[in-house]
Amino acid sequence: MKLAVHFGAGNIGRGFIGALFSQSGYHVTFVDIADQIINQLNEEKQYQVKLATVEQETMTIQNVSGLNNIKQENEVVEAIKQAVYLTTAIGPNILPHIAPLIAKGLAERVKNNEEKLYVIACENQISATDLLRGYIFEHLDDETKGKLEGKVHFFNSAVDRIVPLQNNQGSLDVLVEPYYEWVVETSENIPPVEGMTMVADLAPFIERKLFTVNTGHAVIAYLGYLENKSTIDQTLADEAILKQVQATLGETGAYLIHQYGLNPEDHSQYIDKIIHRFENAYLNDDVTRVGRSPIRKLGPNDRLVRPAVEAQKAGLSYTNLARAIASALLFDNQEDPEAVKLQGMIKENGLSAVLKEVSGLDENSEITKEVINHYEKLKR
C-alpha cells in the first residue's frame, strides 16, 4: 500500500489532509509529539470524521498509524524513505522544528530510493512549502541537496476547511465542516489524491482564500470578542458586525479583483458563500479559538495587514481593514499567551511601536494613523 507521512496528528491533520489520503488508498503515518493520540492511532487503527450538518454524516478513516517524532526518530526516517507524499498541518511556527528530522529522512532516502517524493506544507501561510524547504536545506550539505534534484519535489498549496476547537474526550473522532478546498501548485502529473486540485499558478487561489476566509474569520472573531459574543455564528447574527465583515471583505475583494482580474460578480458570490459557511451553528466555533495568536495574525504578510498595505498601494480603500487591525490589537484573552504578550507590548511601547515591530508598518504611515484612530474609538 502507498504511504503518506503527515506531520501533525491534531484535528486538522486527522480531519482533513490525513482523511483525504486514507480515502485515496494510502496508509497514513501521522507524526506528532502527542503520545496519547499516537498510541490511540496505533491501537485503534481508525477513527471517524463527522460532518457539521443536521445529519452529522460520518466517514470511517482507516489504514492509519502514528509515530512520535521525538522518541521514534529512526522510525520516522524509515517512513520518509518509503513515502510517496510528505505533508504537514502543524502550524507555520513549528516548521523550523520538524525540518531537521525531515532533512535526515530525505538524506537517507536519496541514498537508495529513486522514486519521487512530493513534499507539501498544508498551512495557512503564503509559500509555506518554500519556507519548509528553506528550513530543511539549512540541515543538508551541498552534495545531498544535489541528490534531491528530480527526486524530491516541493509544492506550495492553499488549504481551506474549518475544524473547530472540540472536546474529543479521549476520542480520535473529529468534527469538520462539509466544505473543503486543497489546491496544489504544480504543472506536473503527480499521483492523484481525492479532493486535491492542481493549478499552474497558486497565487490567485491562496490570496483569495487568505484574504477572504482567513481575513473574514479573524474579523468576526475580534469584533465578536469585543462585543462579548461566544461563537462565530452568534457574532454574525449581529447585523452591525455582519455589515462590518462584509465591508472589510469588500476591501480585500477590491484588491483581489484589481490584482488578479477576478470577475467581480463571481467574487461577490464567493464572499457570500464564505460568510454562509461561517454561519454554520453546528460548528459551534469559539471566537477565542479563531482569534488566538494575534501577533502572528498581525504579521506583515498575514490576513489583516497585507491586504491593507496592498490596497493602499493600489489606491484602494483600507479603512475597514484598519478597523479590523485595531480590533485585533484589543484582543485581550488571558488564556492566549500571544494575546497576553501583545497587550504587554502595547502597554510598554505604545501602539505605533508595536505596529512597526509586529506588522512592519512605519510609525508615521497613513495605515498606522488610521489603525490608531479606530483603536481609540473601539476602546471607548
Summary of the structure (lengths in Angstrom):
residues: 380
radius of gyration: 21.2
end to end distance: 60.6
largest distance: 65.2
contacts: 1301
relative contact order: 0.09
helix: 54%
strand: 15%
